Amino acid sequence: MKVYTKKGDTGTTQLIGGTRVLKSSIRIEAYGTIDELNSYIGIIRDQEIDEKYKNQLIEIQDRLFTIGSSLAADPEKSSMKIPDLLESDITFLENSMDEMDETLPEMKFFVLPGGHTTVSFCHVARCICRRAERVIVALHENEYVNEQVFKYVNRLSDYLFVLSRKLTQDLNAVEQPWHPRM
């Protein structure tokens, strides 16, 4: 099977279910942003971090493929069985955050992204995740989106923030507080 089909040469692509849509469609933007996020999480996973976090990130990447499949399916015409996103997937993120939070100092201020390249990658991924969330909400204004997708993506941005703080600690980086100029 060849990677290229030439079917998209006119600016359209096919959803799961056969419907052709413009590549500028909000649905394509939604799952494209999830794909971008997944790729960025791969960069975090490729860093020198604890194996536990690498395994968590692999689990998250798998769930992002599930979300991408859900968003790529035509909600009215697709009869293909796609993987389910479960409440336990959201609980996994929450439990992972709770475990990391146990060793982190109390949050008393906003922090500036940075301090270490790996931490910065977490912040970029968090921002991409928030963008994905905004696009998914915009898609939902006119089309069906599974509510678990909203919850997961919202929780994932929180997870990425907590992971950035945990990696700041693990890598002995400096958490730079934001001091607003008044």
C-alpha positions as CSV (number, residue, x, y, z in Angstrom):
1,M,0.0,0.0,0.0
2,K,1.4,3.4,-0.9
3,V,1.3,6.3,1.5
4,Y,0.1,8.7,-1.1
5,T,-3.3,8.4,-2.8
6,K,-3.5,11.7,-4.7
7,K,-7.1,12.0,-3.5
8,G,-6.2,15.0,-1.3
9,D,-4.7,17.0,-4.2
10,T,-7.8,19.1,-4.5
11,G,-7.8,20.2,-0.8
12,T,-10.2,17.6,0.6
13,T,-9.7,14.5,2.8
14,Q,-11.9,11.6,3.8
15,L,-13.3,11.0,7.2
16,I,-13.8,7.6,8.7
17,G,-17.2,6.8,7.1
18,G,-16.3,8.0,3.6
19,T,-17.4,11.7,3.8
20,R,-15.0,14.0,2.0
21,V,-14.4,17.4,3.7
22,L,-12.1,20.3,3.1
23,K,-8.8,20.1,4.8
24,S,-9.6,23.4,6.4
25,S,-12.6,21.9,8.2
26,I,-12.8,22.4,11.9
27,R,-12.9,18.6,12.3
28,I,-9.6,18.3,10.5
29,E,-8.2,21.1,12.6
30,A,-9.3,19.3,15.8
31,Y,-7.7,15.9,15.0
32,G,-4.7,17.6,13.4
33,T,-4.1,19.5,16.6
34,I,-4.4,16.3,18.6
35,D,-1.8,14.7,16.2
36,E,0.5,17.7,16.8
37,L,0.1,17.3,20.5
38,N,0.9,13.6,20.3
39,S,4.1,14.4,18.4
40,Y,5.2,16.9,21.0
41,I,4.5,14.4,23.8
42,G,6.9,12.1,21.9
43,I,9.6,14.8,22.2
44,I,9.0,14.9,26.0
45,R,9.1,11.1,26.1
46,D,12.5,11.1,24.3
47,Q,14.1,13.2,27.0
48,E,16.1,11.8,29.9
49,I,13.2,11.4,32.4
50,D,12.1,8.7,34.8
51,E,10.8,5.6,33.1
52,K,7.6,5.9,35.0
53,Y,6.8,9.2,33.2
54,K,7.8,7.7,29.9
55,N,5.3,4.9,30.4
56,Q,2.6,7.4,31.4
57,L,3.3,9.4,28.2
58,I,3.1,6.2,26.1
59,E,-0.3,5.6,27.7
60,I,-1.3,9.2,26.9
61,Q,-0.1,8.9,23.3
62,D,-2.3,5.8,22.9
63,R,-5.3,7.7,24.2
64,L,-4.6,10.6,21.9
65,F,-4.8,8.1,19.0
66,T,-8.2,7.1,20.3
67,I,-9.3,10.7,20.4
68,G,-7.9,11.3,16.9
69,S,-9.9,8.3,15.7
70,S,-13.1,9.6,17.4
71,L,-12.6,13.1,15.8
72,A,-11.8,11.7,12.4
73,A,-15.0,9.7,12.2
74,D,-18.1,11.1,10.6
75,P,-20.6,11.0,13.5
76,E,-23.5,10.4,11.1
77,K,-22.0,8.0,8.5
78,S,-19.2,6.0,10.1
79,S,-20.1,2.5,11.1
80,M,-16.5,1.5,11.8
81,K,-15.8,0.5,15.4
82,I,-13.3,2.8,16.9
83,P,-11.6,2.6,20.3
84,D,-13.5,4.0,23.3
85,L,-12.2,6.6,25.7
86,L,-13.2,5.6,29.2
87,E,-13.7,7.4,32.5
88,S,-10.7,5.3,33.8
89,D,-8.5,7.1,31.3
90,I,-9.4,10.4,32.9
91,T,-8.8,8.8,36.4
92,F,-5.4,7.7,35.2
93,L,-4.4,11.3,34.6
94,E,-5.9,12.4,37.9
95,N,-4.1,9.7,39.9
96,S,-0.8,10.4,38.1
97,M,-1.1,14.1,39.0
98,D,-2.0,13.3,42.6
99,E,1.1,11.1,42.9
100,M,3.4,13.8,41.4
101,D,1.8,16.5,43.6
102,E,2.7,14.6,46.8
103,T,6.4,15.7,46.5
104,L,5.8,19.2,44.9
105,P,5.9,22.4,46.9
106,E,2.6,24.2,47.3
107,M,1.8,26.4,44.3
108,K,1.9,30.0,45.6
109,F,2.5,31.9,42.3
110,F,2.3,31.6,38.5
111,V,5.5,30.2,37.0
112,L,7.2,31.3,33.9
113,P,7.6,28.4,31.4
114,G,11.3,27.3,31.2
115,G,14.2,26.4,33.4
116,H,15.2,23.4,31.5
117,T,14.6,22.2,27.9
118,T,12.5,19.2,29.0
119,V,10.3,21.4,31.2
120,S,9.9,23.9,28.3
121,F,8.7,21.0,26.1
122,C,6.0,20.2,28.7
123,H,4.8,23.8,28.6
124,V,4.7,23.8,24.8
125,A,2.7,20.5,24.8
126,R,0.4,22.1,27.5
127,C,-0.3,25.0,25.2
128,I,-1.0,22.8,22.2
129,C,-3.3,20.8,24.4
130,R,-5.2,23.9,25.3
131,R,-5.5,24.9,21.7
132,A,-6.8,21.4,20.8
133,E,-9.4,21.9,23.6
134,R,-10.5,25.2,22.1
135,V,-10.8,23.7,18.6
136,I,-12.7,20.7,19.9
137,V,-15.1,23.0,21.7
138,A,-15.6,25.0,18.5
139,L,-16.3,21.7,16.6
140,H,-18.8,20.7,19.2
141,E,-20.8,23.9,18.6
142,N,-22.0,22.3,15.3
143,E,-21.2,18.6,15.5
144,Y,-21.2,15.7,17.9
145,V,-18.1,15.2,20.1
146,N,-17.9,12.6,22.8
147,E,-18.0,14.3,26.2
148,Q,-15.1,12.1,27.4
149,V,-12.9,13.8,24.8
150,F,-13.6,17.2,26.5
151,K,-12.8,15.9,29.9
152,Y,-9.6,14.0,28.8
153,V,-8.1,16.9,26.9
154,N,-8.9,19.3,29.8
155,R,-7.3,17.0,32.3
156,L,-4.4,16.3,30.1
157,S,-3.4,20.0,30.0
158,D,-3.4,19.9,33.8
159,Y,-1.3,16.8,33.8
160,L,1.3,18.4,31.5
161,F,1.5,21.4,33.8
162,V,2.0,19.1,36.9
163,L,4.6,17.1,34.9
164,S,6.4,20.3,34.1
165,R,6.6,21.1,37.8
166,K,7.7,17.5,38.7
167,L,10.4,17.5,36.0
168,T,11.6,20.9,37.3
169,Q,12.1,19.2,40.6
170,D,13.6,16.0,39.3
171,L,16.0,17.9,37.0
172,N,17.0,20.4,39.7
173,A,15.9,23.3,37.5
174,V,14.6,26.6,38.9
175,E,10.9,27.3,39.0
176,Q,10.8,31.0,38.1
177,P,7.9,32.8,39.7
178,W,6.0,35.4,37.8
179,H,6.1,38.8,39.6
180,P,3.6,41.1,37.9
181,R,4.8,44.7,37.5
182,M,2.4,46.9,39.3
